[in-house]
């Protein structure tokens, strides 16, 4: 863990200074498709797993146990010839110091996912050219996952990875596929990287670091210090919510973290949580029932 943190600190010297590979499980669900022959979906699933786990996304050699744990659930809603429509659920975790616990850090469902795929076609990604929406979307989220993970270990350490994701957005905007343009609605890929790289949402990224590095990583040795740091990070979210209520990045955070936060403050050393529950209710009212578990 300490070695990994040291690598992250070198991010300030450039993108090549740190790299973190992933261990991603990709599942293709075709239950909604009236298709007798399911072979193409199984082939697609194997190809996607090979693509995300065998591609070198970074420039560092990383031991298997240090890889970021994540998953992608591709639900196919429509299929005809080589054209697919569906949704993509992306989740990623972050290891916690002095524990076997994997803390969820990102949880998002992309509802604007369509692509073309011919069975057995090779999958690869060219960082300078858009040639496949399938690989572009998956690669985009891999760099988002890498960036968010880096932010939890080093203040704004994920910037190089978010810029990689933003570059994919730029390449894909002329493709005609939905989700890449600012005008494609709410919760687009354009909006996510815009939030992640904008100074307007800087509190989100600082809160990621405070929550995980100052909070979660101290839970094993000093639970009270850890809980206080987690609680304090909610004040950064409250400040962000005042300026940008119901923002995309806030939604993804609490979609991933709501149960974990409730569990943190429902056990261990007691502390006054009245103000915390009030703050959580203001910034994430969709999870009011979850916050009621905090006593």
N, C-alpha and C positions, 0 to 999 in steps of 0.2 A: 504493500500500500504506500509506504513512504517513498519508495522508488518511483511509483507512478505519479505521486504528487510532485516530486522533483522534476520529472519530465514536463509536467504541465506548467511549472514555473518558467520553463524556457520558452514558452509560447511568445513572450514579448520580443524574442529575437527573430521571429519569423515562422512561417508555416512549417518549414521543414524541420524545425527544432523538436517538434513533438508529433507523434502520431499514435492513434489508438484504434486497433482493429475491433471488429464486432463478432458476436456469436448470435446470429439471428435465425429464428425459426419462421419460415414462411409457409402459411397454410392457404390453399386455394379451396374455397367452398363453392360448389356448383349446385347446391340443393334447390336453388330457385330456378334453375334452367331445366327445361323439358328436353333432355338429351339422353338418349339411350346409351350411346357410346361415351363413356366418361374418360377414355384414355387420354384425350388431348388435355384435359384438366390435370391429370396426374403427371403428364409429361411437363406441362407448364409449371407445376409445383416443384418438380425436381430441378428444372432449369433455373427457376428463380432462387431456390436455395443455393445452388451452385454459384449463381451470379453474385449474390450478396455476400456469401461467405468465402469465396475463393478469389474474389477481386481484391487487389491491393489498393485500399482506399487511402492509405497513409504511407509514410516513408520510414516507419520504425518496425523493427521486429518485436512482436509482442507475444509473450507466452500465452498459451490457450486459457489458463485460469484468470488472466488479466483482461480478457476481452469483455466488451460491454454486452450484457445480456439484453436482447430485445426480441420483439416478435412483430410480424406483419400478417394480418388476416385479410386476404383478398376474397371478397364475396362477389361472385359473378351474378349479375341480375339479368343480363341479356347477352346472347351469343348467336352470331350468324356468320357463316363462312369463316373469315379470319378476323372479324370485328367483335370486340368484347366491350361490355359496359359493366361497371360495378362500383364497389366502395372499397376503401383500404383503411383498415384500423391499424394504427401504429402505436406500439408501446415500447418503452425502454426503461431499464433499471440502472441503478448505480450502487456499487458495493459500499458498505459502511465499515469504517475502520474498527478493528478489534471485534468483528462479529462475522457471522455467516449470513447476515441479513442483506437482501437486495432491496433497496429503496426505489419505489417507482418515481420516475422523474418526468416522463412525457407520455401523454395519452391523447390521441387525436384520431378522429375519423374523417377521412377525406372522401367526400361524397361526389366529387367530380372527376371520376377516373374512367377513362375510355382509352382503348389501345388496340393496335393490330398485332396479331401474332399467328405465325404459321408453325405447326408442330415441328419440333426438332431444329428450328432456326437457331443459330448461335446468338447468344446475348452478350453484348459488350457495350461499354460506354466510352464515348469520345468527348473529353472535356471541352473541346473547341467547336463541336458540331452537334446540332440536334438531328438525330436520325430515327429515334424511337421514343414514343411517349411512355411505353412500358418501362424501359430502363431509365429514362429521364426522371420519372416520378419516384422510382425506388431509390435512385442515387441521390436525388434531392433530399429525401427523408433520412438517408444514411448520414449525410453531412449535417442535417439538423440534429440528429441524435448525437453525433460526435461533438458538435458545438455545445449542446446543452450539458453533456457530460463534462466537457472541459470547463464550462462555467462553474460547475459545482466544486471544482478543485482549485481554480485560480480565478481571481476577479476578472471578469470579461475575457477569460482565456479562450472562449469559443469563437472569437471574431473571425479567425482565418477560415474556419469551417462554415460559418454562416455566409461568408463572402463567396465560398465555393457554391453554396446553395443558391445564393443570389445570382451568380453567374449562370446557373442552369435556368433560372427564371428568365433571364435576358435572352438566352438562346432559344427558349421554347415559346416566347411570346408570339412569334409569327407562324407557329405550327398549326393553328386552328383548333387545338385541343383546349378544352375548358380547364380553368383553375389557375392559369398562368397570368391572366390579365387583371389589372386593378378593377376593371369593369365587369368581371365575372361574378360579382356578388360578394357576400360576406364569407369569411373564413377560407379565403383562397390561399394558394401557395405564395402568391405575390404578397398578400397581406402579412403572412407569418414571417417571412424574412424581412419585410419592411419593419415590422414591430421589433424583431430581434436586433436589428442593426441601428435603430433610431434612438437618439439620445432621449427622446420623449419617454421611452420605455426602459430607461437605464435602471430604474428601481427594481424591475423584474429580475434583471441579471445579477444585480447586487444581492437581492434576496435569495437567489439560487445559491450563491456562495455562502451567505450567512447561515441559511437553513441547513445546508449539508456539511460544510467544512467546520463551521463554528458550533453548529447544533448537533446534527446526527453523529458526526465523528467523535463527539465528546460523550455520547450517551453511555458508553460502556464504563468509562472511568469516572465520570462526574455527571450523573443523570440530571441533577438540578441545573447545572450550568448548561447542559444540552437543551433542556426544556426551555430555559429562559432565552437562549439564543434563537430557538425556533419561534418562540412567541414574539420576540423582538423583530424577527424578519417579517411578521405579519404587518408591522407598522409601515414597512416599505411598500407593501402591497396596498395598504390603505391609502398612502400618499398617491400611488399610481392611480388607484381607482377614483380618487377625487378628480384627477385631470383627464383620465380616460376610462370612464365607467364601462364595465362589461367588455373589456378588451380581449382580443383573441388569446394573447399569451396568458392572461389571468385565467381564462377558461381552461386552457390546457393544463395549467398548474393544478388547479383544484380538481379537475377530472382525474388527475393522477394521484393527488395527495389527500383527498378529503378523509378517507378511512384511516390513513396513517396518522394524520394530525389528531383525529379523535382518539385513536389508540394511545398515542404519546401522552395525552393529557388525561386519560382515564385510568392510568396506573402509575406506579412509581412514586417518588417523593411528592407530597402534596404541595400545591401552590395555588394562589388566588387566580382563578381563571375567568372571573366575571367580565373583566375588560376584554380579555381575549375572545370570549364567546360573542360579545357585542361586536367586536371588530370583524370577526369571521362572518357574522350574520349580515353585516353591511356590505362586505366585499364579495361574498359568495352565498347569496340568499337561497340559491337552488339546493344547498346542502344544509338547510336549517335543521332537518331531522337528524342529520349526522352530528351537527354541533351540539344537539341536545344530549348526546352521550357523554359530553365533557362535564365532569362534576368537580 
